[in-house]
Amino acid sequence: MSVTSFPFIVSVLLLAGLYSAIPPALRPWLLLVASLAYYGSYNWAFVPLLLAVIAATYFAGLTLAKKDSKQPALTAFWILVIGAPLLFYKYLIVWFETLRLTVIPVSNLDFGGFGSVLIPLGLSFFTFQCVGYVIDVNRGTHQPERAPWRLALFVSFFPQLLAGPIERFQSLSPQLNAVRRPSPEMVLDGLLLLFYGLFLKGAVGDRLGTTVDFLFAEPANIGAAAAATAFYAFALQLFADFAGYSLIALGAASLFGITLTRNFKQPYFSANIVDFWQRWHISLTRWIGDYLYRPLGIFMLGVKPLPRFLQEALTILAVWLVLGLWHGAVWNFIVFGLIQAILIIGYSRWSRGRRGKPGIVAQALGMLVTFNIIVLAFGLIRAPDLTAYGQLLHAILSGADGVVQIVDRKITFLVVVAMVAVEAARRFAPRLHLAHGVWPRALAITTLIILFGLFGNDANRSFIYFRF
């Protein structure tokens, strides 16, 4: 059941009403059953896989909580067990096709020009959530959950199950078990976020996706203007698609009295590359920082012959190569990770020692440069291979003639302008944003429902990050 479909929207609203009406003791069970049913609505064969990962996480937590079980090797073993399905789907059956058996459940969603993928929905995201839980138990950040159904609810909570935000146990689980009714304020905020996310996905992302698919289809036969349009259109599509899902997740969770991590903070208005990655996919950035970057950085500090700058640079490079590989076992993503590492290392080196806040002109220039760099880099995620990416760059640099064809040009332009205006207001004038008062929010919700109904483009197109 697509989260942009009418049945999903109605189901969430009815479920939220039922959640508030039933006795508090039954509310977590309602959420757990609904979450498993929602996941099963895509493919019931995925549910045993999810439950197996949850079971491994449960026993790992109990084992690592024992005082005599703090060995790094044991922690690594449990992380490998929990991550085994992800490693199998994302890498092994890609590298070794003979491992692909007909009995293995695979994803069969439509990603437009992206084609199809094998990885079950949400596997990367709930695996990361489980690994974070296990590491936190081992560190003593929190005690292991003794009730398996509570751990299952933490992992499978349906709004954020498929593409995040990646939540921490100590933040989400207490909220799920508090079983409080949402306040009227949370309901209004939830509806506003939900329908803004639907607008971003359906009216902006999916509409741009049709044009992007067309432009990326024949990179060898494309003009400069069309190639540039392909890059910029995909960057906008990716934001609308991914931020749209995150907002739908935040909005749906708010209807149950749950507050999730804000995953995007207007990243395309970032002053520099470091600022960008602190605003884009925030829950993953924090996860990488806590569980990979800092431990690796501490390890590198122990490598005494290396100067401090080289230790930091190697840490950043290793982390970004891992992030690139996380997106997929192809060269495009490895090059993407390498480019981001070089940019971050270069910026960190350049900015070191600079004092004072940059002026308005410098900040505006930084935003412009950062946005264009990110647009070019994100093209690696969309291009089918490095050859196609090179052909698009060559078309831009050569100034080749060609016609730019944008599907529903006027409507596409209007919804993109609306998205940019809202995001600019949220970034630079948050007090002016329609987030206060009952009637302003009610008007905004009504407007978004109308816009989504009028301009929503393709309910069958899956979210881009479901591929990962």
C-alpha positions in Angstrom: 0.0 0.0 0.0 1.7 3.2 -1.2 1.9 6.0 1.4 0.7 8.4 -1.2 -2.4 6.4 -2.0 -5.9 7.3 -0.8 -6.4 3.9 1.1 -3.2 4.6 3.1 -4.3 8.2 4.0 -7.7 7.0 5.1 -6.3 4.0 7.0 -3.9 6.2 8.9 -6.6 8.7 9.9 -9.0 5.9 11.0 -6.2 4.1 12.8 -5.3 7.3 14.7 -8.9 7.8 15.7 -9.1 4.2 16.9 -5.8 4.5 18.8 -7.1 7.4 20.8 -10.4 5.7 21.5 -9.2 2.3 22.8 -7.8 1.7 26.3 -4.1 2.7 26.7 -3.0 -0.9 27.4 -4.1 -1.9 23.9 -2.5 1.0 22.0 1.0 -0.5 21.6 -0.5 -3.8 20.4 -2.6 -1.9 17.8 0.4 -0.1 16.5 2.5 -3.4 16.3 -0.3 -5.3 14.5 -0.8 -2.3 12.1 2.9 -2.0 11.5 3.4 -5.7 10.6 0.2 -5.6 8.4 1.4 -2.5 6.6 4.8 -4.1 5.9 3.1 -7.3 4.8 0.8 -5.3 2.4 3.9 -4.9 0.1 4.9 -8.5 0.3 4.0 -10.9 3.2 7.2 -12.8 2.6 9.1 -9.7 3.9 7.5 -10.1 7.4 9.5 -13.2 8.5 12.7 -11.4 7.4 11.8 -8.4 9.6 10.9 -10.6 12.5 14.2 -12.6 12.1 16.2 -9.3 12.3 14.2 -8.3 15.4 14.7 -11.6 17.1 18.5 -11.5 16.4 18.5 -7.9 17.8 16.6 -9.0 20.9 18.9 -11.9 21.8 22.0 -9.7 21.0 20.8 -7.1 23.5 20.3 -9.6 26.2 23.7 -11.2 25.6 25.7 -8.0 25.4 24.1 -6.6 28.6 25.9 -9.3 30.7 29.0 -8.0 32.5 31.2 -10.8 31.1 30.1 -10.2 27.5 31.8 -6.9 26.6 34.3 -8.4 24.2 34.5 -6.4 20.9 34.5 -9.7 19.0 31.1 -10.7 20.4 29.6 -7.3 19.5 31.0 -7.6 16.0 29.5 -11.1 15.7 26.0 -9.9 16.6 26.3 -6.9 14.3 27.2 -9.4 11.5 24.3 -11.6 12.3 21.8 -8.7 12.3 23.4 -7.3 9.1 23.6 -10.6 7.3 20.3 -10.2 5.3 21.4 -6.7 4.2 24.8 -7.9 3.1 23.2 -10.8 1.2 20.6 -8.7 -0.6 22.6 -5.6 -1.2 25.9 -7.1 -2.2 26.2 -10.9 -2.5 23.4 -11.5 -4.9 24.5 -8.5 -6.9 28.1 -9.8 -7.2 27.2 -13.5 -7.4 24.0 -13.9 -9.3 23.9 -17.7 -8.8 22.8 -17.0 -5.2 19.6 -15.5 -6.5 16.9 -18.2 -5.9 13.2 -18.0 -6.9 12.2 -18.7 -3.3 13.9 -15.5 -2.0 11.5 -12.6 -1.6 12.6 -9.6 -3.6 11.2 -6.1 -4.2 9.1 -5.6 -7.2 8.3 -1.8 -7.0 8.3 0.6 -9.9 11.1 3.2 -9.7 10.4 4.8 -13.0 13.7 5.1 -15.0 15.6 3.6 -12.1 14.5 0.1 -13.0 14.0 -2.5 -10.3 16.0 -3.7 -7.2 16.1 -6.9 -5.2 16.4 -5.5 -1.7 13.3 -5.9 0.5 11.7 -2.6 1.5 13.2 -0.8 4.5 15.9 -3.4 5.1 18.7 -0.9 5.2 16.9 1.4 7.5 15.6 -1.0 10.1 18.9 -2.9 10.1 20.7 0.4 10.9 18.2 1.0 13.7 18.8 -2.5 15.1 22.6 -2.2 14.9 22.4 1.2 16.7 20.3 -0.4 19.5 22.8 -3.2 19.9 25.8 -0.9 20.1 24.1 1.3 22.6 23.3 -1.7 24.8 26.9 -2.7 24.6 28.1 0.8 25.5 25.6 0.9 28.5 23.7 3.8 27.0 20.4 2.0 27.9 19.4 -1.4 29.2 18.2 -4.1 26.8 14.4 -4.4 26.2 13.2 -7.5 28.0 9.8 -7.5 26.3 10.2 -8.8 22.8 7.0 -7.2 21.5 8.2 -3.7 22.7 11.4 -4.1 20.8 9.4 -5.3 17.8 7.3 -2.2 17.9 10.4 0.0 18.1 11.9 -1.5 15.0 8.7 -1.9 12.9 6.8 1.3 13.8 5.2 1.8 10.4 5.6 5.6 9.6 9.4 5.3 9.6 9.9 1.7 8.8 10.6 1.9 5.1 12.9 4.9 4.7 13.5 6.4 8.2 14.2 8.6 10.0 16.5 6.1 11.7 15.5 6.4 15.4 17.3 5.7 18.6 15.7 3.3 21.2 16.0 5.7 24.1 14.2 8.3 22.1 11.4 6.4 20.3 10.6 3.4 22.6 9.5 5.5 25.6 7.1 7.4 23.4 5.6 4.3 22.0 5.1 2.9 25.5 3.8 6.1 27.0 0.5 5.5 25.0 -0.7 9.0 25.4 -3.3 10.6 23.2 -2.0 13.2 20.8 -2.9 16.8 21.7 -5.0 18.9 19.3 -1.7 20.7 18.6 0.0 17.5 17.6 -2.9 16.5 15.4 -2.9 19.8 13.5 0.9 19.7 13.1 0.7 16.1 12.0 -1.9 16.7 9.3 0.1 19.7 8.1 3.3 17.7 7.8 1.5 14.7 6.3 -0.2 16.6 3.5 2.9 18.8 2.8 4.9 15.6 2.4 2.2 14.2 0.1 2.4 17.4 -1.9 6.2 17.2 -2.2 6.1 13.6 -3.3 3.0 13.5 -5.5 2.9 17.0 -7.0 6.6 17.8 -7.2 8.7 14.6 -7.0 6.6 12.4 -9.2 5.9 15.1 -11.7 9.6 15.9 -12.0 10.4 12.2 -12.2 8.6 11.8 -15.5 10.8 14.5 -17.0 14.0 13.1 -15.3 13.3 9.6 -16.7 13.0 11.0 -20.2 16.2 13.1 -20.0 18.3 10.4 -18.5 17.1 7.8 -21.0 19.5 8.7 -23.8 22.5 10.6 -22.4 24.5 10.2 -25.5 21.9 12.1 -27.6 21.2 15.1 -25.5 21.9 18.8 -25.7 23.6 21.1 -23.2 20.3 22.7 -21.9 18.6 19.3 -21.6 21.6 17.7 -19.8 21.7 20.6 -17.3 17.9 20.3 -16.8 18.4 16.6 -16.1 20.8 17.3 -13.3 18.8 20.1 -11.7 15.4 18.4 -12.1 16.8 15.2 -10.5 18.2 17.2 -7.5 14.8 18.8 -6.9 13.0 15.4 -7.5 15.3 13.7 -5.0 14.6 16.3 -2.3 10.9 16.3 -2.9 10.7 12.6 -2.9 12.9 11.9 0.1 11.9 14.9 2.3 8.3 14.1 1.3 8.5 10.6 2.8 10.2 11.9 5.9 7.5 14.5 6.4 4.7 11.9 5.8 6.4 9.8 8.5 6.7 12.7 10.9 3.1 13.7 10.3 1.6 10.2 10.6 3.6 9.6 13.8 2.4 12.9 15.3 -1.2 11.7 14.9 -0.4 9.0 17.4 1.4 11.4 19.8 4.9 10.4 18.6 7.6 12.8 17.7 10.2 11.6 15.2 13.5 13.1 14.2 13.4 15.9 11.8 15.3 14.5 8.8 15.7 17.5 6.6 16.4 21.2 7.4 16.3 23.0 4.0 19.6 21.4 2.8 19.6 23.2 -0.5 20.0 26.5 1.4 23.3 25.3 3.0 26.3 27.7 3.2 28.9 25.0 2.6 29.3 21.3 2.1 29.6 20.4 5.8 26.5 22.4 6.5 24.7 20.5 3.7 25.3 17.1 5.2 24.2 18.4 8.6 20.9 19.3 7.0 20.4 16.3 4.6 19.2 13.0 6.0 20.0 14.1 9.5 19.2 10.8 11.2 21.7 8.9 9.0 24.4 11.6 9.4 24.0 11.3 13.2 24.0 7.5 13.0 27.2 7.5 11.0 28.8 10.1 13.3 28.0 8.1 16.5 28.7 4.5 15.3 31.3 4.9 12.6 33.0 8.2 12.3 33.9 8.8 16.0 35.0 5.2 16.8 37.1 5.2 13.6 38.5 8.6 14.4 39.5 7.5 17.9 41.2 4.5 16.4 43.1 6.7 13.9 44.3 8.9 16.7 46.3 5.9 18.0 48.2 5.6 14.7 51.0 7.9 16.0 53.3 8.2 12.9 50.5 9.9 10.9 50.0 13.7 11.3 46.6 14.9 12.7 45.4 16.2 9.4 46.1 12.9 7.6 44.3 11.0 10.4 41.2 13.1 10.0 41.4 12.9 6.2 41.7 9.1 6.2 38.8 8.8 8.6 36.5 11.0 6.4 37.6 9.1 3.3 36.8 5.7 4.9 33.4 6.9 6.2 32.4 8.3 2.8 33.5 5.2 0.9 31.3 3.2 3.2 28.4 5.6 2.7 28.9 5.3 -1.0 28.8 1.5 -0.9 25.7 1.7 1.3 23.9 3.3 -1.6 24.8 0.4 -3.8 27.6 -1.9 -5.0 28.3 0.0 -8.2 31.1 2.5 -9.2 28.8 5.5 -9.4 28.2 5.4 -5.6 31.9 4.8 -4.8 32.8 7.8 -6.9 30.0 9.8 -5.2 31.4 9.0 -1.8 34.9 9.8 -2.9 33.9 13.2 -4.2 32.0 14.1 -1.0 35.1 13.1 1.1 37.4 15.3 -1.0 35.0 18.2 -0.8 34.6 17.9 3.0 38.3 17.5 3.6 39.1 20.4 1.3 36.5 22.7 3.0 37.6 21.7 6.5 41.2 22.5 5.6 40.3 25.8 3.9 38.0 27.0 6.7 40.3 26.1 9.6 41.5 29.2 11.3 38.9 31.5 9.7 37.2 33.7 12.3 33.9 35.5 12.4 30.7 34.8 10.6 30.7 35.3 6.8 28.8 38.3 5.5 25.5 38.1 3.6 27.2 38.2 0.2 29.6 35.4 1.2 26.8 33.3 2.6 24.7 33.7 -0.5 27.7 32.8 -2.7 28.4 29.8 -0.5 24.8 28.6 -0.9 25.0 29.0 -4.7 28.3 27.1 -5.0 27.2 24.4 -2.6 23.9 23.8 -4.4 25.5 23.5 -7.8 28.2 21.1 -6.5 25.5 18.9 -4.9 23.4 19.0 -8.1 26.4 17.7 -10.1 27.2 15.1 -7.5 23.6 13.8 -7.2 23.7 13.1 -10.9 25.9 10.1 -10.0 23.1 8.6 -8.1 20.7 8.9 -11.0 22.9 8.1 -14.0 22.8 4.4 -15.0 26.6 4.2 -15.1 29.8 6.4 -15.2 29.8 6.4 -19.0 26.3 8.0 -19.1 27.3 10.5 -16.4 30.3 11.5 -18.4 28.2 11.9 -21.5 25.8 14.3 -19.7 28.8 16.3 -18.4 30.3 16.4 -21.9 27.0 17.7 -23.3 26.9 20.6 -20.8 30.6 21.5 -21.4 30.3 21.2 -25.2 27.3 23.5 -25.4 25.6 21.1 -27.7 22.3 22.1 -29.2 19.1 20.3 -28.2 15.5 20.8 -27.2 14.5 20.7 -23.5 11.3 18.7 -23.1 9.6 19.1 -19.7 6.4 17.2 -19.1 3.5 19.5 -18.2 5.9 22.4 -18.2 3.6 25.1 -16.6 2.3 22.9 -13.8 5.8 21.5 -13.1 7.1 25.1 -12.9 4.3 26.2 -10.5 4.7 23.3 -8.0 8.5 23.6 -8.0 8.2 27.4 -7.3 5.7 26.6 -4.5 8.1 24.1 -2.9 11.1 26.5 -3.1 9.0 29.3 -1.6 7.9 27.2 1.3 11.4 25.8 2.0 12.9 29.3 1.7 10.3 30.6 4.3 11.0 27.7 6.6 14.8 28.4 6.3 14.9 32.2 6.5 11.6 33.3 8.1 10.4 30.5 10.3 8.2 32.9 12.3 6.3 33.7 9.1 5.7 30.1 8.3 2.1 28.9 8.7 2.8 26.8 11.8 1.0 28.7 14.5 -2.7 29.1 15.1 -5.6 26.8 14.3 -7.1 28.6 11.3 -3.8 29.3 9.5 -2.9 25.6 9.8 -6.4 24.5 8.8 -6.2 26.7 5.7 -2.7 25.4 4.8 -3.9 21.8 5.2 -6.9 22.4 3.0 -4.7 24.1 0.4 -2.3 21.2 0.4 -5.0 18.6 0.0 -6.4 20.5 -3.0 -3.0 20.9 -4.6 -2.2 17.2 -4.0 -5.5 16.2 -5.5 -5.1 18.4 -8.5 -1.5 17.9 -9.3 -0.5 14.6 -7.8 1.1 12.8 -10.7 1.8 9.1 -10.3 0.6 7.1 -7.3 2.4 4.0 -8.6 5.9 5.5 -8.6 7.8 4.3 -5.5 9.9 6.5 -3.3 13.5 6.7 -4.6 15.1 5.7 -1.2 13.1 2.5 -1.1 15.8 1.3 -3.5 18.4 1.6 -0.7 
